[in-house]
């Protein structure tokens, strides 16, 4: 199956957003003229709003979880240094304004990255290269929240299966069951074949974890809003797991196809590297696809919200909200679709690895 | 390039490890406490539904077979009834025909008898008539004879002629 056209649909929406920008240029010029009159009266040291940094800040991982206004949730900092483990609250950094005196070094938050500073407040690169940041960041906490939600949902569903043996599903069970059946009948069985049952736990976990993280990422307030599935490291971990699952379940036909492809022997120097690249490139494509789709959705929504601050007028808000609403509905679909595609392609790769007959 | 990768492991290895740990814990716990019971419950229920459907199908077939049997029985009974009726009809026709035949024969016999009797009576009557005619003829002849006795030859001829003319059947 080919799902590449879904990626192309992003282009459509980008051009739509560009269209919005162009139609509102008149509005902007008006705002600028208006600004010129009032700017002098206003606080001159107020720094200009830069949408790029604001957006990238929002989609990146962080050592804080911004709640509202000036209030942020400080997250625990865990550092593995060459001298020992450091454990302290992120509140110690005061949003990166101050250095924190730890047990072994003095640390400072620079661009949300922890660096060792010396007594003069300068970054000590040599010492910094010995510390490993294992902090519970925003994305780690978001993953835990998603995991907890999954536990609550699926343990209660499993309990209702035990309670209502052989009866028709009810309540939450009847919402979840069609999705599980969908994963089994539309994803696992057609792609893997009769051995699908072995891979169901991995496929279901991947599907629901990605889906719930996608959905939580759409929620703008506290328990949600973290860009977990739009983080390339997260998608890297998942596609690496897919790589391991696929290659460890591969049979001799799969390896034979890679190391003894059905081509003339003199082509082997070309074919074997190509096949080996194929082994890596398939999970790599999974990683990029999920990361790019979810990040793009977040960036578009944040761009639309940024319009209000770029034009510095509240009158743009209804337009922004309308488009954000439209995008959010679309992202609801994308959230499901990306989880589906990731699981689907995983099942497809497993299917090719465990395929018995050879063609 | 060097700057791009500077501190990459220091800053991001932690998240990668956390994500992997989160996934593995999630996979193990969900597989044990959610996916296994849910999948087995679903497949059990599917199997029981399939069983029930198969049983219903079998019951339907059994029902159809019974209905068929009943119909067969009914048909047979009807055929038997028809056979009996047909036989009775044949029997009746036979009896009627026989009776008719007997009656015919009897009638014919009676008619024959009557004819015979009529014929015998007729013969008797004829004999009587013949006797009377003879007597009458004799009387006539006597009278003629007595009168014509004189002309004996002429009278004889006459008698002979008369007798010739009289024809009795």
Contacts between the chains, C-beta under 8 A, distances in Angstrom:
chain1	res1	chain2	res2	distance
A	61	B	15	6.5
A	78	B	14	7.5
A	113	B	7	6.5
A	113	B	11	5.1
A	114	B	11	7.5
A	115	B	7	7.9
A	128	B	7	6.6
A	128	B	10	6.7
A	129	B	7	7.1
A	129	B	10	6.3
A	131	B	10	6.1
A	132	B	9	7.2
A	132	B	10	5.6
A	132	B	13	5.7
A	132	B	14	6.2
A	133	B	10	6.2
A	133	B	11	5.4
A	133	B	12	7.8
A	133	B	13	7.7
A	133	B	14	4.8
A	134	B	13	7.9
A	134	B	14	3.7
A	134	B	17	6.9
A	134	B	18	7.2
A	135	B	14	6.4
A	136	B	18	7.6
A	137	B	14	7.9
A	137	B	15	6.4
A	139	B	15	6.4
A	140	B	15	6.5
A	140	B	18	4.6
A	140	B	19	7.7
A	140	B	22	7.6
A	143	B	18	7.1
A	143	B	19	6.5
A	143	B	22	4.7
A	144	B	22	6.8
A	147	B	22	5.8
A	147	B	25	7.4
A	147	B	26	5.1
A	150	B	26	6.6
A	150	B	30	6.7
A	151	B	29	6.7
A	151	B	30	7.5
A	154	B	30	5.9
A	154	B	33	7.8
A	154	B	34	3.7
A	154	B	35	7.8
A	154	B	38	7.3
A	155	B	33	6.0
A	155	B	34	6.2
A	157	B	34	6.9
A	157	B	38	6.3
A	158	B	33	6.1
A	158	B	34	4.7
A	158	B	37	4.6
A	158	B	38	5.4
A	161	B	37	5.8
A	161	B	38	5.6
A	161	B	41	3.9
A	161	B	42	7.8
A	162	B	37	6.4
A	162	B	41	7.4
A	165	B	41	7.0
A	165	B	44	7.7
A	166	B	44	7.1
A	166	B	45	5.5
A	166	B	48	5.5
A	177	B	42	7.0
A	180	B	38	6.4
A	180	B	39	7.6
A	180	B	42	7.0
A	181	B	42	7.2
A	184	B	39	7.7
A	184	B	42	8.0
A	197	B	39	7.5
A	200	B	35	6.3
A	200	B	39	6.0
A	201	B	27	6.5
A	201	B	30	7.0
A	201	B	31	3.8
A	201	B	35	4.5
A	201	B	36	7.6
A	202	B	27	6.5
A	204	B	30	7.3
A	204	B	35	5.4
A	205	B	23	7.3
A	205	B	26	5.8
A	205	B	27	4.7
A	205	B	30	5.5
A	205	B	31	7.2
A	205	B	35	7.6
A	209	B	23	6.9
A	209	B	26	6.2
A	231	B	15	7.7
A	233	B	12	5.5
A	233	B	15	5.2
A	233	B	16	5.5
A	233	B	19	6.8
A	234	B	15	7.6
A	234	B	19	5.2
A	236	B	16	6.9
A	237	B	16	5.7
A	237	B	19	4.1
A	237	B	20	5.2
A	237	B	23	6.7
A	238	B	19	7.8
A	238	B	23	7.1
A	241	B	20	7.5
A	241	B	23	6.3
